[in-house]
Amino acid sequence: NVTVTVDVSLYRGGVTVFAACDPNQYPWEEHYDWGGYISGQGSMTFNSFSKAFKSGWIYLSITGHELAAYSLRVRWDSEAVQLKDGVPEKGRVAAGTVRWFSFATHLLPEPRAISLRAQAVAGDIGLCVREYRQISGLAQLVERLGKGLRHRKMSWMEQLSCVYSTSATSLAGAEDSIAALDLPMSQGTSIELGILHLDCPSEACGNGDYRLGGADETTKVESEFSVMAVAGDIVILPE
């Protein structure tokens, strides 16, 4: 199964995105395989289970009824988005899913401490750093086997094998909307971090009693966020 995600960030106006498989090289509103209107930050996702999906080229077209400014990115499967130093990435994450990002520490001129900042714009999010220090394959296997032998429900941090983790909510004060992790001097080649949708019971938001939201949940099915990695001593919080 192959999943294709088209991420659109609007800076002005709104656009409609159309996609089609070969031989339709010019998809439009009367002839397309997948499509939809996007305003602000949005994504369009389709996969190879669709009857319209064919091997070969996939073509995109962007239309609008007024002047619009946007950026476009296409991702295959669960490919991690590469973070750039000090540049925030905005997105949405649905219940039961994780948006993965990576930050290449081996490209830094020298080993530095890394600051991660994620802002919950809407809903509740978890920030998980899954692989920071290089762990041997045998050590990872032993860790997973140990978790599998436990006869209790695991937290979302345990489910994702987070080395470092924290959470944030947009439903409380401004200070609670920022998930912050300051990591020690970088080791290894990259940092893998994930943003996930969390369900926070209203009576427990203040004490951090979060749980991983399932896809069958009827409330809070999506969270909106901004995430950024900074290598150095100065940290600029997301808007």
C-alpha positions as CSV (number, residue, x, y, z in Angstrom):
1,N,0.0,0.0,0.0
2,V,1.3,3.4,-1.0
3,T,-0.1,6.6,0.6
4,V,0.4,10.0,-1.0
5,T,-0.1,13.2,1.0
6,V,-0.2,16.7,-0.6
7,D,0.5,19.4,2.0
8,V,-0.6,22.9,1.2
9,S,0.1,26.1,3.2
10,L,-1.8,29.1,2.1
11,Y,-0.4,32.6,2.7
12,R,-3.2,34.3,0.8
13,G,-6.6,33.3,-0.5
14,G,-7.7,29.7,-1.0
15,V,-7.0,27.1,-3.7
16,T,-8.5,23.8,-5.0
17,V,-6.1,20.9,-5.5
18,F,-6.8,18.3,-8.1
19,A,-4.8,15.1,-8.6
20,A,-4.9,12.4,-11.3
21,C,-2.9,9.4,-12.5
22,D,-1.5,9.0,-15.9
23,P,-2.8,9.5,-18.7
24,N,-4.7,12.5,-17.3
25,Q,-1.9,15.0,-17.3
26,Y,-4.2,18.1,-16.7
27,P,-6.7,17.3,-13.9
28,W,-9.4,19.9,-13.4
29,E,-12.8,20.2,-11.8
30,E,-14.6,18.2,-14.5
31,H,-12.0,15.4,-14.8
32,Y,-9.9,14.4,-11.8
33,D,-9.3,11.4,-9.5
34,W,-8.9,13.2,-6.2
35,G,-9.4,16.8,-5.2
36,G,-10.7,19.4,-2.7
37,Y,-10.7,23.0,-1.6
38,I,-8.1,24.0,0.9
39,S,-8.0,27.3,2.9
40,G,-5.2,28.0,5.4
41,Q,-3.2,24.8,6.3
42,G,-4.5,21.6,4.8
43,S,-3.7,18.3,3.2
44,M,-5.1,15.9,0.7
45,T,-4.4,12.2,1.1
46,F,-5.0,9.2,-1.2
47,N,-3.6,5.7,-1.5
48,S,-3.1,2.7,-3.8
49,F,-6.3,1.1,-2.4
50,S,-8.3,3.6,-4.5
51,K,-9.7,2.3,-7.7
52,A,-8.4,5.3,-9.5
53,F,-4.8,4.7,-8.4
54,K,-2.4,3.5,-11.2
55,S,1.3,2.9,-11.4
56,G,3.2,5.7,-13.2
57,W,3.1,9.4,-12.9
58,I,0.7,11.4,-10.7
59,Y,-0.3,14.9,-11.9
60,L,-1.4,17.8,-9.8
61,S,-3.1,21.1,-10.6
62,I,-3.8,24.1,-8.4
63,T,-6.7,26.4,-9.2
64,G,-8.3,29.4,-7.5
65,H,-11.1,31.9,-8.1
66,E,-8.9,34.7,-6.8
67,L,-5.3,35.7,-6.3
68,A,-3.6,33.2,-4.0
69,A,-0.1,32.5,-2.6
70,Y,0.8,29.1,-1.3
71,S,3.5,26.5,-0.9
72,L,3.2,22.9,-1.8
73,R,4.8,19.6,-0.7
74,V,4.2,16.0,-1.6
75,R,5.1,13.1,0.7
76,W,5.0,9.4,0.1
77,D,3.9,7.0,2.8
78,S,5.0,8.1,6.3
79,E,8.1,9.8,5.1
80,A,9.5,12.1,7.8
81,V,9.6,15.8,7.0
82,Q,13.1,17.3,7.4
83,L,13.2,20.2,9.8
84,K,15.5,23.1,9.1
85,D,17.3,24.9,11.9
86,G,15.0,27.6,13.4
87,V,12.3,27.2,10.7
88,P,8.9,26.2,12.1
89,E,6.7,23.6,10.3
90,K,2.9,23.8,10.7
91,G,0.5,20.9,10.3
92,R,-2.4,18.9,11.5
93,V,-2.5,15.4,13.0
94,A,-5.6,13.2,13.2
95,A,-6.6,10.9,16.0
96,G,-4.7,7.7,16.0
97,T,-1.9,9.0,13.8
98,V,1.6,10.4,14.2
99,R,3.4,13.0,12.1
100,W,7.1,12.3,12.0
101,F,9.9,14.8,11.5
102,S,13.7,14.5,11.5
103,F,16.5,16.9,12.2
104,A,19.9,16.1,10.8
105,T,22.5,16.8,13.6
106,H,25.4,15.5,11.5
107,L,25.1,18.6,9.2
108,L,25.9,20.9,12.1
109,P,29.4,22.4,12.1
110,E,29.9,21.1,15.6
111,P,27.9,19.1,18.3
112,R,25.3,21.3,19.9
113,A,22.5,21.1,22.3
114,I,19.1,20.9,20.5
115,S,15.9,22.8,21.6
116,L,12.6,21.5,20.4
117,R,9.4,23.6,20.6
118,A,5.9,22.5,19.5
119,Q,2.9,24.7,19.9
120,A,-0.6,23.3,20.2
121,V,-2.6,25.7,18.1
122,A,-5.8,23.7,18.4
123,G,-6.4,20.5,20.5
124,D,-3.9,18.5,22.4
125,I,-0.6,17.2,21.2
126,G,2.2,15.0,22.3
127,L,5.9,15.5,21.4
128,C,7.9,12.4,21.2
129,V,11.7,12.0,20.5
130,R,12.0,8.4,19.5
131,E,15.6,8.0,18.4
132,Y,18.2,10.5,19.6
133,R,21.1,8.3,20.7
134,Q,22.0,5.5,18.5
135,I,20.7,2.3,20.1
136,S,21.8,-1.1,18.8
137,G,19.2,-3.4,17.1
138,L,19.6,-6.0,19.9
139,A,18.9,-3.3,22.6
140,Q,15.8,-2.2,20.7
141,L,14.5,-5.8,20.4
142,V,15.1,-6.4,24.1
143,E,13.3,-3.2,25.0
144,R,10.2,-4.0,22.8
145,L,10.1,-7.6,24.2
146,G,10.1,-6.2,27.7
147,K,7.2,-3.9,27.0
148,G,5.3,-6.8,25.3
149,L,5.5,-8.9,28.5
150,R,3.9,-6.2,30.7
151,H,0.3,-7.0,31.7
152,R,-0.9,-3.4,31.9
153,K,-1.9,-0.7,29.5
154,M,1.1,1.2,28.2
155,S,1.2,5.0,28.0
156,W,1.6,6.7,24.6
157,M,5.2,7.4,25.5
158,E,5.8,3.6,26.0
159,Q,3.9,2.7,22.8
160,L,6.1,5.0,20.7
161,S,9.3,4.1,22.5
162,C,10.0,7.8,23.3
163,V,13.4,8.6,24.7
164,Y,12.1,12.1,25.6
165,S,8.5,13.2,25.6
166,T,6.2,16.0,26.7
167,S,2.7,17.3,25.8
168,A,0.8,20.5,25.3
169,T,-2.8,21.7,25.1
170,S,-4.5,24.7,23.5
171,L,-7.4,24.4,26.0
172,A,-5.6,26.0,29.0
173,G,-3.3,28.9,29.5
174,A,-0.7,30.1,27.0
175,E,2.1,28.5,29.0
176,D,0.4,25.1,28.6
177,S,0.2,25.4,24.8
178,I,4.0,25.0,24.3
179,A,5.7,21.6,24.5
180,A,9.4,22.2,25.1
181,L,12.3,19.8,25.2
182,D,15.9,20.9,25.6
183,L,18.1,17.9,24.6
184,P,21.8,17.5,25.6
185,M,24.7,17.6,23.2
186,S,23.8,15.8,20.0
187,Q,25.0,12.3,19.5
188,G,24.5,10.2,16.4
189,T,23.4,11.5,13.0
190,S,19.8,12.7,13.4
191,I,16.8,13.3,15.7
192,E,13.5,11.6,15.0
193,L,10.5,13.3,16.6
194,G,6.8,12.8,16.3
195,I,3.7,14.9,16.9
196,L,0.6,13.0,17.8
197,H,-3.0,13.9,18.6
198,L,-3.9,13.3,22.3
199,D,-7.2,13.1,24.1
200,C,-7.1,15.1,27.3
201,P,-10.0,14.5,29.8
202,S,-11.3,17.9,30.7
203,E,-10.9,17.3,34.4
204,A,-7.2,16.2,33.9
205,C,-5.8,18.7,31.5
206,G,-4.0,20.5,34.2
207,N,-2.1,17.5,35.6
208,G,-0.9,16.0,32.3
209,D,-3.2,13.0,32.2
210,Y,-3.3,12.5,28.5
211,R,-3.9,9.4,26.4
212,L,-3.3,8.6,22.7
213,G,-6.4,9.4,20.7
214,G,-7.9,6.5,18.7
215,A,-9.2,6.8,15.2
216,D,-12.7,5.9,16.3
217,E,-13.0,8.8,18.7
218,T,-15.9,11.1,18.1
219,T,-14.5,14.2,19.7
220,K,-11.2,16.1,19.2
221,V,-10.4,14.1,16.1
222,E,-7.7,16.4,14.9
223,S,-5.1,18.7,16.4
224,E,-3.2,21.6,14.8
225,F,0.4,22.4,15.7
226,S,3.6,24.2,14.9
227,V,7.0,22.5,15.5
228,M,10.6,23.8,15.3
229,A,14.1,22.6,16.1
230,V,16.9,25.0,17.1
231,A,20.6,24.2,17.4
232,G,22.1,26.8,19.7
233,D,21.3,28.9,22.8
234,I,18.7,31.2,21.4
235,V,15.2,29.8,21.0
236,I,12.4,31.7,19.2
237,L,9.0,30.3,20.1
238,P,6.5,29.5,17.3
239,E,3.7,32.1,16.8
